[in-house]
Amino acid sequence: MFETRGMPAATRTPLGPLLITCARLLDEVAQAQVNREAGDRIARPALMRLVPFLDRNGIRPSELARRADITKQAVGQTLKACEALGLVEFAADPADGRAQLVRLTAEGEAAFRYGRSVLVYLEGQLAGVVGAAAVHDVVAGLEAMLPVLQAWTVAPPSRRPAPPAALKARRLAGVAKVTSPRR
């Protein structure tokens, strides 16, 4: 389905959907590996969505919800489960005594390092199947793209041309169908 080698750019899968699909599948495989090795379902999608934003310095749960783009309630439920496992702890925010920070415990940091080791293992397995050079090239390309994408979160790239009028008319007609009252 995603074979792109030798295909013209117009017929191959675009970078964005390909990256999203690969990231999702790698995440699923990594979670399954962690859970198999733990003998329990400890790695869950809700937790994996928060992990990139957790560290020993701490973050406010409301900021965590904003960054992960999920509700405060969902964050609260996931953090309570993580606290019960000893992975995170809550502490007063030194900048505002009324607020709390959530931060990784030493056990949480160890779990984070363990999760990364599973990803490194899977990278090695991928290299064994598709070749070390292919994995190296993907990593080098992503490392080159990362600072550009980070900069675009602050100042987006130039505005793309407006869609063709026919597409715009169809999109507006679709919106009108959805929002118009039923008879």
C-alpha positions in Angstrom: 0.0 0.0 0.0 2.8 2.5 0.9 5.4 1.3 -1.6 6.9 4.5 -2.9 10.3 3.6 -4.3 10.6 4.6 -7.9 7.1 6.1 -8.0 6.6 9.6 -9.4 5.9 12.1 -6.6 2.3 12.6 -7.8 1.5 8.9 -7.2 3.4 8.1 -4.1 2.0 8.6 -0.6 2.7 12.1 0.7 5.1 12.6 3.6 2.6 13.7 6.2 0.2 10.7 5.9 3.2 8.3 5.7 4.8 9.8 8.8 1.6 9.7 10.8 0.9 6.1 9.8 4.4 4.9 10.6 4.4 6.8 13.9 1.1 5.3 14.9 2.2 1.8 14.0 5.5 2.1 15.8 3.7 3.4 18.9 1.3 0.5 18.8 4.1 -2.1 18.4 6.2 -0.4 21.2 3.2 -0.4 23.5 2.5 -4.0 22.8 6.1 -4.9 23.5 6.2 -3.0 26.8 2.9 -4.6 27.9 4.1 -8.1 26.9 7.3 -7.7 28.8 5.5 -6.2 31.8 2.9 -8.9 31.8 0.2 -6.2 32.2 -1.3 -3.5 30.1 0.6 -0.5 31.6 1.4 1.3 28.3 -1.8 2.8 27.0 -2.6 5.3 24.3 -3.8 7.9 26.8 -0.5 7.7 28.7 1.6 7.7 25.6 0.0 11.0 24.5 1.2 12.6 27.8 4.7 11.1 28.1 6.5 13.5 25.7 5.5 16.4 28.0 6.4 14.9 31.4 9.8 15.4 33.1 11.3 15.9 36.5 10.8 19.7 36.4 7.0 19.4 36.2 4.2 20.8 34.2 0.8 22.1 35.2 -2.0 19.6 34.4 -3.9 22.3 32.5 -0.8 23.0 30.3 -0.3 19.3 29.8 -4.0 19.1 28.6 -3.4 22.0 26.2 -0.2 20.6 24.8 -1.6 17.1 24.4 -4.9 18.6 23.0 -7.1 16.6 25.4 -9.5 17.6 28.1 -8.4 18.4 31.6 -10.6 15.7 32.9 -8.9 13.1 30.7 -5.5 14.3 31.8 -6.6 14.1 35.4 -7.8 10.5 35.1 -4.6 9.4 33.4 -2.4 11.2 35.9 -4.3 9.6 38.8 -3.6 6.2 37.3 0.1 7.1 36.8 0.3 8.4 40.3 -1.1 5.1 41.6 1.6 3.3 39.7 4.3 5.6 41.2 5.2 7.1 37.9 4.3 10.7 38.6 3.8 12.9 41.7 2.1 16.2 42.3 3.9 19.2 43.9 3.1 22.8 44.6 4.1 25.1 41.8 6.8 27.4 43.3 5.6 30.2 40.9 2.0 30.0 42.2 1.2 28.3 45.5 -2.4 27.7 44.4 -1.3 25.6 41.4 0.1 22.2 41.2 2.8 20.7 39.0 2.9 17.0 37.9 6.3 15.6 37.5 8.0 12.2 36.9 9.2 10.3 39.9 12.5 8.4 39.8 10.4 5.3 38.9 8.7 7.3 36.2 12.0 8.4 34.7 13.2 4.7 34.7 10.0 3.7 32.9 10.5 6.5 30.4 14.1 5.3 29.8 12.8 1.7 29.5 10.2 2.8 26.9 13.0 4.5 24.9 15.1 1.4 25.0 12.1 -0.5 23.5 12.0 2.1 20.7 15.8 1.7 20.1 15.4 -2.1 20.0 12.6 -1.7 17.4 14.7 0.6 15.4 17.4 -2.1 15.3 14.8 -4.6 14.2 13.7 -2.3 11.4 17.3 -1.8 10.3 17.6 -5.5 10.1 14.6 -5.8 7.8 14.8 -2.6 5.6 18.6 -2.0 6.0 20.6 0.2 8.3 21.2 2.8 5.6 17.5 3.2 5.0 16.9 3.8 8.7 19.9 6.2 8.9 18.5 8.2 5.9 15.1 8.5 7.5 16.6 9.6 10.8 18.8 12.1 9.1 15.9 13.5 7.1 13.7 13.8 10.2 16.5 15.5 12.1 16.8 18.1 9.2 13.0 18.6 9.2 12.6 18.9 13.0 13.9 22.5 13.5 12.0 23.7 10.4 8.7 22.2 11.8 9.5 23.6 15.2 10.0 27.1 13.7 6.7 26.7 11.8 4.8 26.3 15.1 5.8 29.9 15.8 5.8 31.4 12.3 3.9 29.2 9.8 5.2 28.8 6.2 3.9 31.0 3.5 0.2 30.7 2.8 -0.6 28.1 0.2 -2.6 29.2 -2.8 -6.4 29.2 -2.5 -8.2 26.0 -3.5 -9.8 25.9 -6.9 -13.2 27.6 -7.0 -15.0 24.3 -7.8 -13.5 22.7 -4.7 -14.4 25.7 -2.6 -18.0 25.6 -3.9 -18.3 21.9 -3.1 -16.9 22.4 0.4 -19.3 25.2 1.1 -22.2 23.2 -0.4 -21.2 20.3 2.0 -21.2 22.7 4.9 -24.6 24.0 3.9 -26.0 20.5 3.7 -24.7 19.6 7.2 -25.9 22.8 8.8 -29.2 23.4 7.0 -32.3 22.5 9.0 -34.1 19.3 8.1 -37.5 19.4 6.4 
